[in-house]
Amino acid sequence: MKKFVSLLGILLIVTGCATAPDSLEPTSLKRATSTEVLHVKAISLRDDQIALAPGDYKAELEDSNGTFYRGPGNCFRILRDTYQGGIYVTNSTGTKKYRLYYYKTANAVPMDTTQTQSIVESTAPKAPIVSGAVGGAIGAGIVDYMKTMNDGKLMLLQPIDGINYAELVKK
């Protein structure tokens, strides 16, 4: 049951539900004109399924609405996979909005293959070899496409309510 819940959680994050990230080409953004550094405390979202490590985040890129501050190393984590990333802060004079972002790569740490195999064996009905092979090939193609479809893009998560970002991010 625990494995099923883990698999369901991964599927919800991969499919995005109502919080699918926006994907941006980093080359479509301009380099930040500011040299500002934000001091970020650890940020944990969705029961620690998404996390941002504490540290100094340096202004990296900007668009007309705000600035992208990049953290040290692989500071962004989804489940067990880590990526380079940071936090986006709007330029608004009123209440600032914050969004986490990461650079999507297909080189993130994959799930343990033993765990994946046991999930497949416990949930898949027995099928003839030919149809099983065809289904497996189709499934492998879909997974491969999903892993690489946003490679190199900056993935900007939708804002998550209920987090006091101003307390976690200081200049």
C-alpha positions as CSV (number, residue, x, y, z in Angstrom):
1,M,0.0,0.0,0.0
2,K,2.8,2.4,0.9
3,K,4.4,1.8,-2.6
4,F,1.0,2.5,-4.3
5,V,0.7,5.8,-2.4
6,S,4.3,6.7,-3.4
7,L,3.6,5.9,-7.1
8,L,0.3,7.9,-6.9
9,G,2.2,10.9,-5.4
10,I,4.8,10.7,-8.2
11,L,2.1,10.5,-10.9
12,L,0.3,13.5,-9.4
13,I,3.4,15.6,-9.4
14,V,4.4,14.5,-12.9
15,T,1.0,15.2,-14.4
16,G,0.9,18.4,-12.4
17,C,-2.8,18.3,-11.4
18,A,-3.8,22.0,-11.1
19,T,-0.3,23.2,-10.3
20,A,1.6,22.4,-13.5
21,P,4.7,24.5,-13.8
22,D,5.3,27.0,-16.6
23,S,8.3,26.0,-18.7
24,L,10.4,28.8,-20.0
25,E,13.5,28.9,-22.2
26,P,16.2,30.5,-20.1
27,T,17.5,32.2,-23.3
28,S,14.2,34.1,-23.6
29,L,15.0,35.9,-20.3
30,K,17.7,38.6,-19.8
31,R,20.5,38.5,-17.3
32,A,19.7,40.2,-14.0
33,T,20.9,43.8,-13.8
34,S,20.9,43.6,-10.0
35,T,23.6,41.9,-8.0
36,E,21.2,41.5,-5.1
37,V,21.5,38.4,-2.9
38,L,18.6,36.9,-1.0
39,H,19.1,34.9,2.2
40,V,16.6,32.1,2.0
41,K,15.6,29.8,4.9
42,A,14.6,26.2,4.0
43,I,11.2,26.0,2.2
44,S,9.1,22.9,2.3
45,L,5.9,22.5,0.3
46,R,3.3,19.8,-0.1
47,D,4.4,17.8,3.0
48,D,8.1,18.0,2.0
49,Q,7.5,16.6,-1.5
50,I,9.0,19.8,-2.8
51,A,11.8,21.6,-1.0
52,L,14.3,24.5,-1.5
53,A,17.5,24.4,0.5
54,P,18.6,27.3,2.7
55,G,21.4,29.6,1.5
56,D,22.3,32.7,-0.4
57,Y,20.4,33.1,-3.7
58,K,21.9,35.4,-6.3
59,A,20.0,37.4,-8.9
60,E,20.5,35.5,-12.1
61,L,17.8,36.3,-14.7
62,E,14.9,38.7,-15.0
63,D,11.8,39.5,-17.0
64,S,9.5,42.5,-17.0
65,N,7.7,41.2,-13.9
66,G,10.4,40.0,-11.6
67,T,13.8,38.5,-10.8
68,F,15.0,34.9,-10.7
69,Y,17.4,34.2,-7.8
70,R,19.5,31.1,-8.2
71,G,20.5,29.0,-5.2
72,P,23.7,27.1,-4.5
73,G,24.2,23.8,-6.4
74,N,21.2,21.4,-6.6
75,C,19.1,23.3,-4.1
76,F,15.7,22.3,-5.4
77,R,14.2,18.9,-4.7
78,I,11.1,17.1,-5.9
79,L,10.6,13.9,-4.0
80,R,14.1,12.4,-4.2
81,D,15.3,14.2,-7.3
82,T,17.4,17.3,-7.0
83,Y,18.0,20.1,-9.5
84,Q,19.6,23.5,-9.8
85,G,17.0,26.2,-9.2
86,G,15.9,29.0,-7.0
87,I,13.1,31.5,-6.3
88,Y,11.4,34.0,-8.5
89,V,10.2,37.3,-6.8
90,T,7.9,39.8,-8.5
91,N,8.8,43.5,-8.8
92,S,5.4,44.7,-7.5
93,T,5.4,47.6,-5.2
94,G,2.6,46.1,-3.1
95,T,2.7,42.5,-1.9
96,K,5.4,40.6,-3.7
97,K,4.7,37.1,-5.1
98,Y,7.1,34.2,-4.9
99,R,7.5,31.2,-7.1
100,L,10.0,28.4,-6.9
101,Y,11.8,27.3,-10.1
102,Y,14.2,24.6,-11.2
103,Y,16.2,23.7,-14.4
104,K,14.7,20.5,-15.8
105,T,17.1,17.8,-16.8
106,A,16.7,14.1,-17.6
107,N,19.7,13.3,-15.3
108,A,17.8,13.5,-12.0
109,V,18.1,10.5,-9.7
110,P,15.6,7.9,-10.9
111,M,13.5,5.7,-8.7
112,D,15.0,2.6,-7.4
113,T,14.5,-0.1,-10.1
114,T,13.8,-2.8,-7.6
115,Q,11.0,-0.8,-6.1
116,T,9.6,0.0,-9.6
117,Q,9.7,-3.7,-10.6
118,S,7.8,-4.8,-7.5
119,I,5.1,-2.1,-8.1
120,V,4.7,-3.3,-11.7
121,E,4.6,-7.0,-10.6
122,S,2.0,-6.4,-7.9
123,T,-0.3,-4.2,-9.9
124,A,-0.1,-5.5,-13.5
125,P,-2.3,-8.4,-14.6
126,K,-0.6,-11.3,-16.4
127,A,-0.6,-10.7,-20.1
128,P,0.6,-12.7,-23.1
129,I,4.3,-12.1,-24.0
130,V,3.6,-10.2,-27.3
131,S,1.1,-7.8,-25.9
132,G,3.2,-7.3,-22.8
133,A,6.2,-6.5,-24.9
134,V,4.2,-4.0,-27.1
135,G,2.7,-2.4,-24.0
136,G,6.1,-2.2,-22.4
137,A,7.7,-0.6,-25.5
138,I,4.9,2.0,-25.7
139,G,5.1,2.7,-22.0
140,A,8.9,3.1,-22.2
141,G,8.5,5.6,-25.1
142,I,6.0,7.7,-23.2
143,V,8.2,7.7,-20.1
144,D,11.3,8.6,-22.1
145,Y,9.4,11.5,-23.8
146,M,8.1,12.7,-20.4
147,K,11.7,12.7,-19.0
148,T,13.1,14.8,-21.8
149,M,10.2,17.0,-23.1
150,N,11.4,20.0,-21.0
151,D,15.1,19.3,-20.9
152,G,17.1,22.5,-20.4
153,K,14.0,24.6,-19.6
154,L,13.4,26.6,-16.5
155,M,10.3,25.2,-14.8
156,L,8.5,27.9,-12.8
157,L,6.1,26.4,-10.2
158,Q,2.7,27.9,-9.7
159,P,2.4,30.0,-6.4
160,I,1.4,27.9,-3.4
161,D,-0.9,29.6,-0.9
162,G,-0.5,29.4,2.8
163,I,3.3,29.9,2.8
164,N,4.7,33.1,4.4
165,Y,7.5,33.6,1.9
166,A,8.4,37.0,3.3
167,E,9.4,35.3,6.5
168,L,11.6,32.8,4.6
169,V,13.3,35.2,2.2
170,K,15.3,38.2,3.4
171,K,17.6,40.7,1.6
